[in-house]
Amino acid sequence: MSGDTRRPEALIDAAHGCDFLVHEVFVHRAMSVVPGVREAATIEAAASCHTAIEEVGPIAAAARAGALLLTHIVPPAADPAMLVAEVGRAFAGPVIVGEDLLPVDIATGLVAWHGLTARQPGLHRHG
């Protein structure tokens, strides 16, 4: 599981072959300047300590993760379909876009969301 980080080579090594990688993500193009609220320097400062969306798929692929959960998404309102599509360019495994209080049962591979429960293919690889 990553925290706020740039491309973490040590994490890739430690996570090699993991069933499930939890990784934070920063979507730079979704962060616009809002005068008096969010300046360009603030956006760049945030980007300097987060992993760009373009890097997350290659990180999961390099770690040979079984599945990927995107978490600590900046900005929180980033489009989930875009996140999955972007990560899917480099990572072929299952991708889950996390949200607050999303239950994920690693042992069973079940993901619950708004009262629905589904088995995430590939999430539970061992048997």
C-alpha positions in Angstrom: 0.0 0.0 0.0 1.4 3.4 -0.9 1.0 6.7 0.8 1.7 10.1 -0.7 4.7 9.4 -2.9 6.3 9.8 -6.3 7.1 6.6 -8.3 8.2 4.4 -5.4 10.9 1.9 -6.6 11.1 0.4 -3.1 7.3 -0.2 -3.1 7.5 -1.8 -6.5 10.1 -4.2 -5.2 8.3 -4.9 -1.9 4.9 -5.4 -3.7 6.3 -7.7 -6.4 3.8 -10.4 -7.1 1.2 -9.1 -4.6 -2.4 -10.1 -5.0 -3.7 -6.6 -4.4 -1.9 -3.2 -4.6 -3.5 -0.1 -3.0 -2.0 3.0 -4.5 -2.8 6.8 -4.4 -3.2 8.8 -7.5 -2.9 12.4 -8.7 -4.7 13.7 -11.8 -2.8 16.8 -12.7 -5.1 17.8 -15.7 -8.1 17.7 -13.4 -6.6 20.3 -11.1 -7.4 23.8 -12.5 -6.2 27.1 -11.1 -9.0 28.9 -9.2 -7.8 32.5 -8.4 -7.8 33.1 -4.7 -8.5 29.4 -4.0 -5.9 27.2 -5.8 -2.9 28.7 -7.5 -0.5 27.0 -10.0 2.2 26.9 -7.3 -0.2 25.0 -5.0 -1.0 22.5 -7.7 2.7 21.9 -8.5 3.5 21.5 -4.8 0.7 18.8 -4.5 2.0 17.1 -7.7 5.5 16.9 -6.3 4.5 14.5 -3.6 1.9 12.4 -5.4 2.0 9.7 -8.1 0.6 10.9 -11.4 -2.2 8.9 -13.0 0.1 8.2 -16.0 2.5 6.4 -13.6 0.1 4.2 -11.6 -0.6 1.6 -14.3 3.1 1.1 -15.0 3.8 0.8 -11.3 1.1 -1.9 -10.9 2.4 -3.7 -14.0 6.0 -3.5 -12.8 5.0 -4.9 -9.4 3.1 -7.7 -11.2 0.1 -6.9 -9.0 -2.9 -9.2 -9.2 -5.3 -6.2 -8.8 -5.2 -2.5 -8.2 -7.2 -0.3 -5.9 -6.9 3.4 -6.5 -7.2 5.5 -3.3 -6.5 9.0 -2.0 -7.6 10.3 -5.4 -6.6 13.9 -6.0 -8.9 15.6 -6.9 -11.6 13.5 -5.3 -14.1 14.3 -8.1 -11.9 12.8 -10.8 -13.9 10.7 -13.3 -13.7 7.0 -12.3 -14.1 5.8 -15.9 -11.2 8.0 -16.9 -9.1 6.6 -14.0 -9.7 3.0 -15.0 -9.1 3.7 -18.7 -5.8 5.6 -18.0 -4.5 2.9 -15.6 -5.6 0.2 -18.0 -3.3 1.4 -20.7 -0.4 -0.2 -18.8 -2.0 -2.5 -16.3 -4.2 -5.4 -17.5 -5.4 -6.6 -14.1 -8.6 -5.6 -12.3 -8.8 -2.0 -11.2 -11.1 -0.7 -8.4 -11.6 3.1 -8.0 -11.9 3.5 -4.2 -14.1 5.8 -2.3 -14.6 6.5 1.4 -15.9 3.5 3.3 -15.7 1.1 0.3 -15.5 -2.5 1.8 -13.0 -4.8 0.0 -12.6 -8.3 1.3 -9.2 -9.4 0.2 -9.7 -13.0 1.4 -12.9 -13.6 -0.7 -12.3 -11.1 -3.5 -15.6 -9.4 -2.7 -16.2 -5.7 -3.3 -19.3 -4.0 -1.8 -20.6 -0.7 -3.0 -23.9 1.0 -2.3 -25.6 -2.2 -1.2 -24.3 -4.3 -4.1 -21.6 -7.0 -3.7 -19.5 -8.4 -6.5 -16.6 -10.7 -6.8 -13.7 -8.8 -8.4 -12.1 -11.2 -11.0 -8.4 -11.7 -10.2 -8.6 -10.1 -6.8 -8.4 -13.4 -4.9 -5.8 -15.5 -6.8 -5.0 -18.1 -4.1 -7.3 -20.7 -3.3 
